[in-house]
Amino acid sequence: MSGRTKTNEFADDLKKAVEVLKRGGIILYPSDTIWGLGCDATRQEAVERIFSIKRRDDGRSLIVLVNGFGMLEHYVRSVPEIAYQLAEIAVSPLTIIYPEGRNLAPGVRGSDGSVGIRICSDGFCNELVTRFGKPVISTSANISDTPAPAVFSEIDKVIADSADYVVSYRQTDRTRNTPSSIIKVEYNGVIKIIRL
């Protein structure tokens, strides 16, 4: 396949995925970590659909992708200084749990108001969020409490069929990625490692 054809496929996937997100739909896409389900993180009915597809307890919060500090600051009440430092030095995908999320659908935040957000550096995800202009949910493409798919071929057909759009990009990639590290930060600078 020529570079031009790959570029066209990439651009076409992005266009279609953004159209679905704008309509409040669900996408199945290669996140900056593993394959995931995504939707508009500010749209309650879309978030509720994600919980339903995954058969997930709605008391468990979801991770959100943003494209940089500017977008991050719009969805977090106050970003602790330590979070900027952690995000700057991270060499692999890092989800940071902030004390108080805002401007997001109710099901995105934890019961204590906290929210897990990742600034994505992956080319596809960053462009997806940038074109969409709002944060996108990133949750593993699996039924809750079953193994997360490291590659596209491991995704359950029930999950794939539930999405309004399935991204073609990276479907044949056999690289076995892993979920992000998760660190919780507090206003006073205290950090807690949730997952490495």
N, C-alpha and C positions, 0 to 999 in steps of 0.2 A: 504494500500500500504506500502510495506516495505521501510525502510530507504535506502536500496541498490537500489531499483527500482527508488525512488525519485532522488537519486544521479545520476543514469544513465540517467534519463530523463533530469536533469539539465545540465549534461555534453553534451548530444546529442544536446539539444537546443543551447547551446553555440557554439558548433562546426558548426552546420548548419547556425546559424545567422552570424558568422564570415565569412564563405564561401560566403554568399550572399553579405555582406558588401564589401568583396574583389573584387567581380565581379561588383561592382557599383550598387548593388540592394538596395531595400527598405525593411526594416524589421518593423514589428509591435511587440512591446515588452513592458513589464512592466518596466518602468524607475524607478528611485529612488523616484519618486513622483507618477504620474498617468501613464496610458497607453499612449504610444507615438509611433510616426513614427520616424524611424532613418535611417541614411545613412552615408556614408563617408563624413565628413565635409570638406574635401579637394578636393572633386570631383564635379566639377561644374554641369555636366549633372545629377548627382544624386540629388543634391540640387534643381535644376530646376524642377525635377520630384516631389519632395516633395511639392513645391509651387503649382504645377499643381493639385496634388491630393487634397490638402487642399483648392484649389481655393483661394489662399492667394495672396494678393498684394505683389509683390517681393520687394517693398520698406520697408517691415517690416522684420527685422532681425530675425534670429533663434538662439536658445540656443544650446550650445555645451557641451558635457560631456567629461571630462578628468579624468585620474586616480590618479593624484597627482600634486604636485608643479613642478616636472621635466617636465612633459608634458605641463602643463600650460605655463611655461616660453618659450616654443618653439613656442607658438601660440599667445603670447602677447608681444608687443614690449618692454614694461617695466612694471613690476608689482609694483604698489605703495605699500609701506610698510603696509599701513592700510589694504590692501586686505589680506595679510598673516595673520594679527591679526584676522580679521573677519572670515576667513576660519577656523582658529584654534579653535575659541570659538563657532562656530555654532553648535547647538544641533539638528537642523533639516536641510533638504536640503536648500542650499543657493546659488542662482545664483548671480554672481557679474559681473557687466558690466564694462569692462576695456576700457580706452580711445582709445587704438590702437591695433586691432587684426592684425595678420599676418599669412602667410602660410595657409590660409583658402580659400575656394571657395568664389568668389565675393558676392554671395547672402547671405552669412552667416553674414557678417558685416553690421552695420547700415550705413546710408548715410554719417555719420560723421567719419566712420572708426572704431567705437566702436564695441565691441563684448561681448556677454553675455556667460559666461562660469561657469560651476558648477563642482566642484570636487566631484565625487560620492563615497559615502561610502557603498552604497547598494552592497551586495555580487554579485548578478547577473550582474549588470551594470558595476561594477568595473572590474570584470573578463572579461566581453565582451570587454571593451575598452582596457584592458591590452593585451588580446589575439590578438585583431585587430591591436594594436600598433599605432593607430591614433585616433583623437577625433571623436566622433559620435554625429550626430544631435539628439536632443531630443525636439520634438515638439508634442503637444497634438494630439491624434489620432481622429481628428474631422475636419469637414468642418469649415473654418474660420467663426468666429462670431456665432457659435452654441455652446451649452454647451460641455465642455470637459468631457470625460468619466472617472468616478472615478473607475469603475470596468469594466472588459472585456465585460460583457453582454450589456453594454451601447454603445459599439462601433458600428457605422453605418456599415451595410454590404458593402456599396460602398467603405468605407475606408479599411475594412478588405480584400476585394477582390483585392484592388489595391496594396497590399504588396506582395513582392516576397517570403517572409517567415513570418509566424505568429508563434511566440513563444508560446509553450504550458505552460511553467512554469507560475504559478500564475493565470491561466485563471479562476480557481474556487475560488480564494481568494475573499472574500466579504468585505475586509477592504477598507473603502472609504478614499483613500488618497487625498491630495490636492496639487495643484501646489506649487512650491518652492517660498520662499521669494526672492525678487529681490532688490539688492542695487547697485547703481552706484557709482563708486569711481573715483576720479580725482588724477592727479599726486601730487597736493598740499595737499592731505589728506582729502579734502572735500568729504563728502559722502551724497548721496541723496537716500532716501527710495522710491522705485518705487512701490513695492508690499510687504505687510507683510502677 
